[in-house]
Amino acid sequence: MNLVVADASALVAIIFREAGSELVARQLEGVTVCAPTLLKFELANVALTKARRQPAAAAQIFAALADAIDEPSDIVWHDVQAIDVALMAQATGLSAYDASYVWLAGSLGAHLVTLDKRLASAVEEDFDA
């Protein structure tokens, strides 16, 4: 089974048809997408922000969110180990949120799919060391 961990930046692009969605779609093609349960709340926050900025589109925004995270979902949700994530965040300089994606990818032996340049850079530095 080919696993990837997708972060909020990657899935926001897909869910809300933003820049980079084509690249992410190619990276997610034919794989099992995994994510920490934290992602649900990150996506909910993005949807809320979008809905507040575009009230006329709120129903469509929340429908897209529901399609992405409600069961059955194409995403396999995982709990992460908070202590391990905090230690990883301290070691990498990432936020605990971003470190949760790195930790999950490492624990699953999966590739991390992200559009976040800082996160991608931290992952590359971590694996190059």
GUVO-975342 format. One record per residue: residue in three letters; z negated, y negated, x of N, C-alpha, C, O in turn. Coordinates in steps of 0.1 Angstrom, whole numbers, plus 5000, padded with zeros to 4 digits. Layout:
ALAZYXZYXZYXZYX/...
***
This chain:
MET500050125008500050005000500049885009499249865018/ASN500949795007501049665014500249555007500649514996/LEU499149515014498249415008498449285015498649275027/VAL498349175007498249045012497048975004496749004993/VAL496448875011495448785005496148655003496648595013/ALA496248604991496848474988495748374985494748404978/ASP495848254991494848154989495248064978496348074972/ALA494447964975494747874964495947794966496747774956/SER496247744978497447664980498747744977499647694971/ALA498747874980499847964978500047984963501147974957/LEU498948014956499048054942499247924933499947934923/VAL498747814937498947694930500447664930501047624920/ALA501147684941502547654942503347744932504247694926/ILE502947864932503647964922503347924908504247914900/ILE502047914905501647894891502147764885502547764873/PHE502147664893502547524888503847484893504247364892/ARG504647574898506047554903506047424912506847334910/GLU505247434923505247324932506047354945506547464946/ALA506147254953506847274966506247394973505047414974/GLY507147474979506747584987506647714979506447824984/SER506847704966506747824957507847934961507548054959/GLU508947894965510047994968509548074981509748194981/LEU509048004991508548075003507448164999507448285004/VAL506448124991505348204987505848324979505448434981/ALA506748304970507348414962507948524970507748644968/ARG508648484981509248584990508148654997508248784999/GLN507048595001505948665008505148754999504548845004/LEU505248724986504448804977505248914970504748994962/GLU506548924973507449014967507149154972507149184984/GLY506849254963506649394966505349424972505249534979/VAL504349334971503049364977501949354967502249304956/THR500849404970499649394962498949264966498449254978/VAL498749174957498049044960496549054957496149094946/CYS495849024967494349034966493848884968494448804975/ALA492648864962492048734964490548744961490048834953/PRO489748654967488348654964488148594950489048514945/THR487148634942486948584929486848424929487048364918/LEU486448374940486348224941487648154937487648044932/LEU488748224940490048164937490248124922490848024919/LYS489648204913489648164899489148024896489747954889/PHE488047994903487447854901488247754908488347634904/GLU488847784920489747684927490947654918491347544917/LEU491547764912492647734904492247664891493047574886/ALA491147694885490647624874490447474877490747384868/ASN489947444888489747304892491047234894491247114890/VAL492047294900493447234901493947214887494547104885/ALA493847304878494347294865493747174858494347094851/LEU492447164859491647054853492146924858492346824851/THR492346914871492746784877494146754872494446634869/LYS495046854872496446824867496346784852497046694848/ALA495546854844495446814830494946674827495346604818/ARG493946634836493446494834494446394838494546284832/ARG495346424848496346334852497546334843498246234841/GLN497746444836498846464827498446514813498646634810/PRO497646444806497046494793498046554784497746654777/ALA499246504783500346554774500746694778501246774769/ALA500546734790500946864795499746964796499847074801/ALA498546914792497346994794497447144788497047234795/ALA498047154776498147284770498947374779498647494781/GLN500047324784500947404793500247444806500447554811/ILE499547344811498847364824497747474822497747574830/PHE496947474812495947574810496547704806495947814809/ALA497647704799498347834796498847904809498748024810/ALA499347824818499847874831498647934839498748034845/LEU497547864838496347914845495848044839495548144846/ALA495848054825495448174819496348294822495848404824/ASP497648264822498648374826498348424840498548544842/ALA497948334849497648374863496448454865496348544873/ILE495348424858494048484861493448574850492548654853/ASP493948564838493348654828493848794830494848824835/GLU493048894825493349034825494449064815494349014804/PRO495349154818495549204831496249104840497149034836/SER495849104852496349004862497049084873496749204875/ASP498049024879498749084890497849064903498349114914/ILE496749004902495848984914494749084913494149104903/VAL494449144925493249234926492149144931492149094942/TRP491149134923489949044926488949114934488649234932/HIS488349044944487349104953486249004955486348884955/ASP485049064955483848984959483848984975484249074981/VAL483348874980483248864994481748854998480848824990/GLN481448885011480048885016479748745020480248695031/ALA478848675013478548535016478048515030478448415036/ILE477248595035476648575049477848585059477948505068/ASP478648695057479748705066480748585066481248545076/VAL480948545054481848425052481248305059481948225065/ALA479948285057479248165063479348175078479648075085/LEU479148295084479248315098480748285103480948225114/MET481648335095483048305099483348155098484048105107/ALA482948095088483147945087482547875098483147785104/GLN481347915102480747845114481547865127481747775135/ALA482047995129482748025141484147955141484647925152/THR484747935130486147885129486247735126487247675129/GLY485147675121485147535117485747525103485947405098/LEU486147635096486647625083485547605073484347615076/SER485947565061484947555050484647705046485347795049/ALA483547725039483247855034484247905024484548025024/TYR484847815017485947855007487147915015487548015012/ASP487547835025488747885033488348015041489148105042/ALA487148015046486748135054486648255045486848375050/SER486448245032486448365023487748435023487848555022/TYR488848355023490248415024490448485037490948595037/VAL490048425048490148485061489348615062489848715067/TRP488148605057487248725057487848835049487848955054/LEU488348805037488848915029490148975035490249095035/ALA490948895041492148945047491749035059492349145061/GLY490748995067490349075078489749205073489949305079/SER488949195063488249325058489249425052488949545052/LEU490349365046491349455040492449495050493249585047/GLY492449425061493549455071494849395065495949455067/ALA494749285058495849225051496349095057495549035064/HIS497549065054498148935059497648825049497548845037/LEU497348705055496948595046498248505043498948465052/VAL498448485030499548395026498948265022498148255013/THR499348155029498848025026499847915029500747935038/LEU499847805022500647685025499747585032500247475036/ASP498447615034497547525040497747535055497347625062/LYS498247425061498547425076497347445084497347515094/ARG496247375080494947395088494447535087493947585098/LEU494447595076493947735074494847825082494347915089/ALA496147815081497147895088496847885103496947985111/SER496647765108496447735122495147805127495147865137/ALA494147795119492847855122492948005123492348075132/VAL493748065114493948215114494748255126494348345133/GLU495748175130496548205142495648195154495748285163/GLU494848095155493948075167492948185168492648235178/ASP492448225156491448335156492048465160491348545168/PHE493248495156493848625160494448615174494648725180/ASP494748505179495348495192494248505203494448535214/ALA492948465199491848465209491548605213490548625221/
***
